[in-house]
Amino acid sequence: MAPDAIVVNGRFLKAQGSSATGVHRAARGLLDSTQALGVEMEVVAPLWVEDPRVDRHTWAPRGRWGERIWEQFLLPMHTRGRTLLSLANTAPIISRRNVVMLHDLAFRKGPQWFSSSGKMYGRVAFAATKGAQGVLVPSEQVSREVAATGLEHSKIFVVRPAIDPMFVPASPEAVSSVRATFGLRHQYILHVGWGDPRKDVGLLIEAHLRLAKKLPHDLVLVGVAHPNFAPVHILEAPTIRRLGAISDADLIPLLTSASALAFPSLYEGFGLPPLEAMACGTPAIVSDIPVLHESTDGSATFVATGAVDAWVKALERALAGELSLGTPPRWTWDDAAAQLVEALKALGCL
């Protein structure tokens, strides 16, 4: 490893078997594609992270607070004056050569969506941007939001996420298998990430229950509650199916088989699930908010936030096969890596 190789904060890689969020998936895609371009990087992670991407493990206390202690105080000791690249929101506040990717400003836009620990996570993420050498963001919207907080425009760089190449329509055999595994015998609408209050699963449940009275179908919810978020109450009903955290191997056929992905989010920094659904051949119904127009290039079906009647009509059209599939943006992780390389060059890190 070259002595001037960029150090990558590998805390986000977690242990094997951990379910990946959109932030984790985006960070992994960006790391892999940038290394594939030949950029010298050394991925440093806590001892218990088992991901093969890690080049060097260092000791860290166990538990959630142990992770934070490692990141804030122990990780900077291992950078030795080199650039430290953190791709998943949080970074050491004390690091002097820090480039951090901030995926959204949700904790500032809707503090009611977060628990006490989630608010602390947001404050740490935001504090790291203030002393950072550069800040990466996933969209023009987040770029404007970060600039509005007072950060210099010259330090902000958009690095747009891409769809992982594994998201393609699943085979009929894979679809049949996943339907049998989860006992899905009817048409269904799929929702990913219900445990985050800003995803507004409550609105989706209300629309689903109204429509289910005249048009039988299931609402399939993927995801789990997370301690960083305020509690989300899910009504119990025979047509509401909670599958919990699932593997990518199961997610792809679930997306392929769904009548639509419903994404009634109140706020996003980018929004990967609609793109992943479209890549699997499934229409995406999304909130009519600017960032989702940006991320999908206008290819989704847009419905106003909070408009239950409009969501009922959109779900009905999806179940009738009347929605346009749309075309996911022709943007790859190679394109995203090129943006990152240009940002690092502009910041004097390469």
N, C-alpha and C positions, 0 to 999 in steps of 0.2 A: 504494500500500500504506500503510495507516494506520501511524503511528509506533509505536503500541502493539500492533501485530499480533503474535500468538504466532509465534515462530520454530520451524520444524519441522526436526529433524535429518534431512536427506535422504540420508545415507550408505547407508541400506538399499535405496534405489531401484536402485542398481547401474547398469551399462551395458545398453543394449539387447541382447537376445539371451541375457542371463543367466537361468538357470532360477530360478523362485521357490520358496522353501521355504514351509512353513505360516506361519512367522513373517512372512516378507515379504508373503505374500498377505493375512494379517490386518492388517498395518500399512498396506498400500495401501488396503484396504477401509475402514479406520477413517479414514484421511486424507481419502479422497474423500467419504465420507458426512458428515463433520464440516464440511468446506468447503461442501458442498451445503446445510447448514443456515444458511450465512451467516457462520460464524465466520471472522474475519480471520486468515489465516495466511500466513506467508512461508516457503516451502520453500527451504532453503539446502543446497547439495550440492557435493561436489568437482567440479572442472572436467570430469572425464571421465565423469560421470554424464549420460546422454543422455535421461532420462525427461522427457516434456513437463510433468510436474507441478512441475518445478523452476522457482522464480521467480528465483533468483540463484545463479550458480556462483562459487566461489572457488577459488583455486589450492590444489593439494594434491600432495604427493609421490606417485609411482606405487607400486603394490604393496600387499600386505596390511599391512605396517608403515606405509606411507604413509597408508593409510586411517585407521589408529589415531592417527597423529600429527595428522592433520587433525581428527579428532573430539575428541581430548583437549585439544589446544592451540590449533589455529587456529579451529575453530568458535566457541568461547566469545568470541573477539575480535569476532565479527560479531553477537553478540546484543545488545550495548549495553544491558545491564540488563533486557532483556525476558525473558519466560518462554520457556524452551527446552523443547520437547516432543520426546522421543525415544521412538519407538513400537516399536523392535526390539531390546530388551534393553540394549544398551550406550549410554552417555551420558558426557559429560565429567564427570569426578569433581570438577573444580574449580568447576563452574558453581554459582552460588548460587541461581538461580531455575530449577531443573531439575525437570521432571515426566517420569518415565520409566516405560515399560511393560515389566515383567519377566514374560516368558511362562511361565517355569517355574524350578524350582530343581534341575534335573537334575544340574548339576555338583556339588551338595552331596549329593544322594541317591545318586548312583552315579559317583564319580570315576573308576572303572575303565572307564567308557564313553568317556572322553575322552583325547585326545593331550595333550601338554604345552601346545600352543598353545590347545587347547580349554579346558583348565583355567584358563589365563591369561584367556581370553575370559570364562569364568564368574566369575572373581574380579573382573574389571573391572566386569561387569554388576552384581554384588552390591555392590561398593564404591560404585557410583553411587547405589544406593538409600539408603545410609546418610546421605548429605548432601542427599538430594533434598527438594524442597518437597512432593512427592507421588509415590506409587507406584501405578501401574495394574497390575492383574493380570487374567487371563482367566477365572478361576474362583474359587469359594468355597474350593476346596481350596488353591490357591496363596495365597489371602488368609490362610488359617490358617497355612500354612507360613512365609510372610514374617513374620507377627506373632510366630510362635514364635522367630524370630531376634532379637527385641527391638525391632523397629520399632513405633512408636506406631500403634495401630489407626486413629486419626484421619487418618493420612496414607495409608491404604491404601483403594483404590477398585476394585471389580470392574467391568470393562468387558468384557462377554461378546462374543466374536467371532461372526460370522454366516457363512452360506453365500453365496458370490458368486452373483448371479442367473444367471450364465452356466451354472451347473450344473443342467441339465435333461436329460431323456433325449434322446440323439442320434438323428438320423433313421436309418432303415435304410440309406440310401445312405452316410452317414458311418461307420456301423458296418462295412459291407462294405469301404469304402475303407481304414479303419485296420487291419482284419484282413488285407487283402491286402498292405498296406505292411509289416507285421511278420510276415507268414507264419503267422498264427494260424488253424489249420484245426480245432482241437479245442475242447471246453469248457475253460475255464481259471478259476483262482482268481487274483485280482490282489492284489499287495502293493505299497504305496508307501512309499519311504523306507528301504530295506534297509541303506543305508550308515551308519545310526545304530544302534549296538549295542543300545540299549534297546528297539528295535523287535522284537528277538528273532527275526530271520529264520531262525536256526538251528533253532528249534523248529518253525517253519512248514515248513521244508524236510524235516525228519524226518517230520512228519505227512503231507506230500505224498507222499514216496517210499513210505511204508507203504501209503497208499491207492492209489497209481498201479499197484501190483502187481495189484490186482483191479478197479480202476475207472480206465481210461485218461483222463487229462486233463493239462493243462499248468499249471505255476505260473509266472505272469508277474510279473517283478520290475521295478519302475520306480524309478529313482534312481541315484545314483553315490556313490562313496566321497568323503569330505570330510576335509581335513586337520585339522579340529577334533576328529574322532572317532578312537577306537582302531580298528585294522583289523578288518574283518569278513570271515571266510572263507566263500565261497560254493562249495558242492560243484558239480562239473560233472556234468550229466546231460542226456540228450536232452529230457526233459520240463521242464527248468528254463530259462526264457527270460528273459535279461536285456536289457532294452530301453534302459537308460541314462536320461539326462535327456530328457524329452519335453515338447512344447508343451502348453498347455491345450487347443488344438484337437484334439490326439490323445488327451489324457487323458480328455476327456469321453466320446467313443465307446468307449474302452477300459473305462471304468467301466460304461457302459451295457451293454456286451456280456458282461461278466464274470458268472460264476455267483454270485460273492460277492467282496467285498473282505475280506481277512483282515488283522487288525490286532492281533497278539499282543503289544502293547507292555507293557513292565514298568513304565513310568512315563510320564505325560503331564502337561502343564499344562492342556491342554484336549482337543485331538484333533479336527482338522477333517476328515481324510480319510473317516471313517465317515459324517459328515453329508453330504459331497459325494457319496459313493456312493449313499446313500439318496435324495438329491435327483435322481440320475440313474436311479432305479428299480431299484437293485441292493442286495440285503441286505448288511449289514455284520456280520461276526463279529469280536468284540472281546474283549480281556482283561476279566475280571471284576474291575475295579479301580474305586474310588469315583468318580474324576473322569470316567470314560467313562459311568457311569450319569448323572452330572450333565450332561455335554455333550450326550448323545443323548436326554436325558429318558427313559431306560430303553427306547428303541425298538430297540436292536440285539440281536443274539444274543450272550449273554455266556458265556465259557468261562474256566475258571481258568487263571492263568498257569502255565506249566511242565507242564501236564497233557496230554502228547502224545496219549494215547488219546482224551481228550475232544475234542481238536482234530481228530483223524482222523474222529470221528463227526460233528462239526459240518461239516467239509468234505464228507463223504459226503452229508449232508442237503442241503447247498447244491447239489451237482451233481445231486441228484435233484429239485431244485426244491421242497424241503419247508420252506424257511425263510420266516418272515414278513418282509415287507419293512420294516415299521415306518414310522413317520411322522416325518420330520425336524422339529425344533422350529420353531414359527412365530416365528422371531426374525430380524429383518432388520438390515442395517447402519444403517438409520435409528434403530432401537432402540439399537444400540451407540453411535452418535454422540450420542444423547440422554444416555446414561450418562456419556460423556466430558464433555459440556458441563456436566452437573451436578457432576461431579468438579472441573472447572476453576473453576466458580463457588464451590464450597465451599472451594477452596484460595486464592481471591481473585485468580485469574488472569484472570477475565472480569468 
